[in-house]
């Protein structure tokens, strides 16, 4: 309905580009024949401190070293969005505990990766605080937008689709299946349900299926239960 009424339609895909965006792009966009032109990656300095190893009692304490380490997590999200042939825009959701030094570092690091990032101040300033973000999105749509491509074809084998998500989006090295999962895979094959999209559920706290693996974990195994 929105696409039939407006020049620009903005929707929230759901939390986490490895979760909500992956599902929106691989499932919804394919099924509804959508062509998303831009993805807004919303990030907080607080979350970057967390992924840089800050303890919970230090989440609100400025720490450029932690933010620098934590940016590896955000860099993986940027790479993931580009795998769909879409350019992202960075939106730094502003908190009063953010230091100017941290914000500048994040914007500059986005820029070195070829991504425009802006301070998102909607909480404090309402619509006025979002104007820069709106302009950045329009700039991508007008000048950088291309034809999006899904990461997998629905007709591929179920295990192939699972492994593409786990390895390409999460960064896993391997995928293992529990005995129950193996039983269900055989049942899926027998019933002819192979040609469906894959809707994966895991923790939102890590790229892996272990919430304690912060930042950008590598060489991990995803276990499908």
C-alpha positions in Angstrom: 0.0 0.0 0.0 2.8 2.4 0.9 4.6 1.8 -2.4 1.4 2.7 -4.3 0.9 6.0 -2.4 4.4 7.4 -1.8 7.7 8.1 -3.5 9.6 6.8 -0.4 8.5 4.0 1.9 10.5 3.3 5.0 9.9 0.1 6.9 11.6 -1.5 10.0 12.8 -5.0 9.0 13.4 -6.0 12.6 16.2 -6.1 15.1 19.7 -6.9 13.8 20.8 -6.8 10.2 21.8 -10.5 10.6 18.2 -11.3 11.7 15.6 -8.8 10.6 17.3 -7.5 7.4 18.3 -11.0 6.3 14.7 -12.2 6.6 13.3 -9.1 4.9 15.7 -9.3 2.0 15.7 -13.1 1.5 12.1 -13.8 2.3 9.8 -10.8 2.1 11.5 -9.0 -0.8 11.7 -12.1 -2.9 8.1 -13.2 -2.3 6.7 -9.7 -2.8 9.0 -8.8 -5.7 10.3 -5.8 -3.9 13.5 -3.9 -4.8 14.9 -2.2 -1.7 17.0 0.8 -2.7 18.8 1.5 0.6 19.3 0.0 4.1 19.6 2.2 7.2 21.9 0.6 9.7 21.0 1.9 13.1 23.9 1.7 15.6 24.6 3.1 19.0 27.9 4.0 20.6 26.8 2.1 23.6 26.4 -1.1 21.6 29.9 -0.6 20.0 31.4 -0.3 23.5 29.7 -3.6 24.4 31.0 -5.4 21.3 34.5 -3.9 22.1 34.4 -5.7 25.4 33.0 -3.1 27.9 31.4 -4.6 31.0 27.8 -3.8 31.6 28.5 -1.2 34.2 30.7 0.7 31.7 28.2 0.7 28.8 27.5 4.4 29.4 31.1 5.5 30.0 33.0 7.0 27.0 35.7 4.7 25.8 37.2 5.2 22.3 39.3 2.0 22.6 36.2 -0.1 23.1 34.3 1.6 20.4 37.2 1.1 18.0 37.3 -2.7 18.8 33.5 -2.9 18.6 33.3 -1.3 15.1 34.4 -4.7 13.7 30.8 -5.9 14.5 29.3 -3.0 12.5 31.8 -3.5 9.6 30.4 -7.1 9.2 26.9 -5.7 9.0 28.0 -3.3 6.3 29.6 -6.2 4.3 26.4 -8.2 4.7 24.1 -5.5 3.3 26.4 -5.1 0.3 26.1 -8.8 -0.4 22.5 -8.0 -1.4 23.8 -5.3 -3.9 22.4 -2.6 -1.6 24.3 0.4 -0.2 23.8 1.2 3.5 23.5 4.5 5.3 24.7 4.6 8.9 22.4 6.1 11.6 24.1 6.7 14.9 21.2 6.7 17.4 22.4 9.5 19.7 22.7 9.2 23.5 23.7 11.9 26.0 26.5 9.6 27.1 28.2 9.6 23.7 31.4 11.6 23.5 32.2 13.8 20.5 35.4 11.8 20.0 33.5 8.5 19.7 30.9 9.9 17.3 33.6 11.5 15.1 35.5 8.2 15.0 32.4 6.2 14.0 31.4 8.7 11.2 35.0 8.8 9.9 35.3 5.0 9.9 32.0 4.6 8.1 33.3 7.1 5.5 36.6 5.1 5.0 34.3 2.2 4.1 32.5 4.4 1.6 29.3 4.7 3.7 27.7 8.0 4.7 26.8 8.0 8.4 24.9 10.7 10.3 23.9 11.5 13.8 20.3 10.5 14.4 18.8 12.8 17.0 15.1 11.9 16.7 14.7 11.2 20.4 15.9 14.6 21.5 14.7 16.8 18.5 11.9 14.9 16.9 11.6 15.3 13.1 14.3 18.0 13.0 16.8 15.6 14.4 16.2 13.2 11.5 16.6 15.5 8.5 20.2 14.7 7.9 19.4 11.0 7.9 16.6 11.5 5.4 18.9 13.5 3.1 21.5 10.7 3.3 18.9 8.1 2.3 17.6 10.2 -0.6 21.2 10.6 -1.8 21.8 6.8 -1.9 18.4 6.2 -3.6 19.1 8.9 -6.2 22.8 8.2 -6.9 23.8 4.7 -5.7 20.7 2.5 -5.8 21.0 -0.6 -7.9 19.0 -3.8 -8.4 19.0 -5.8 -5.2 19.8 -9.5 -5.4 18.8 -12.2 -2.8 21.5 -14.3 -1.3 19.9 -17.6 -2.3 17.4 -19.2 -4.5 14.3 -20.7 -2.8 14.6 -23.8 -4.9 18.0 -24.7 -3.6 18.3 -27.6 -1.1 17.4 -26.7 2.5 20.8 -27.4 3.9 22.4 -25.2 1.2 20.2 -22.3 2.2 20.9 -22.8 5.8 24.7 -22.9 5.2 24.5 -19.8 3.0 22.9 -17.8 5.8 25.2 -19.2 8.5 28.4 -18.7 6.6 27.7 -15.6 4.5 25.7 -13.6 7.1 26.8 -14.9 10.4 30.4 -15.7 9.4 30.3 -19.3 10.7 32.9 -21.9 9.6 30.6 -24.9 9.9 27.0 -25.9 10.5 26.0 -29.0 12.6 22.6 -30.5 12.9 21.1 -32.2 16.0 19.6 -35.7 15.6 16.1 -34.1 15.8 17.1 -31.5 13.1 18.3 -34.3 10.8 15.0 -36.2 11.4 13.1 -33.0 10.5 15.2 -32.5 7.4 14.3 -35.9 6.1 10.6 -35.2 6.9 10.9 -31.9 5.0 12.3 -33.7 2.0 9.7 -36.5 2.1 6.8 -33.9 2.3 8.2 -31.9 -0.6 8.7 -28.7 1.4 12.2 -27.9 0.0 11.2 -24.9 -2.1 10.5 -22.6 0.8 12.6 -19.8 2.2 14.6 -20.3 5.4 13.6 -18.4 8.6 16.4 -18.7 11.1 16.1 -18.0 14.8 19.1 -17.3 17.0 20.4 -14.9 19.7 20.4 -11.3 18.7 23.4 -10.7 20.9 26.0 -12.2 18.6 26.6 -13.1 15.0 27.0 -16.6 16.3 24.5 -18.8 18.2 26.5 -18.1 21.4 25.5 -14.8 23.0 28.9 -14.5 24.7 30.8 -14.3 21.4 30.8 -10.5 20.9 32.4 -8.4 18.2 33.0 -10.3 15.0 33.5 -13.9 16.0 35.3 -16.3 13.6 35.8 -20.0 13.2 32.7 -20.9 15.1 30.1 -23.6 14.4 26.3 -22.9 14.2 24.3 -25.8 15.7 20.8 -26.3 14.2 18.5 -27.9 16.7 
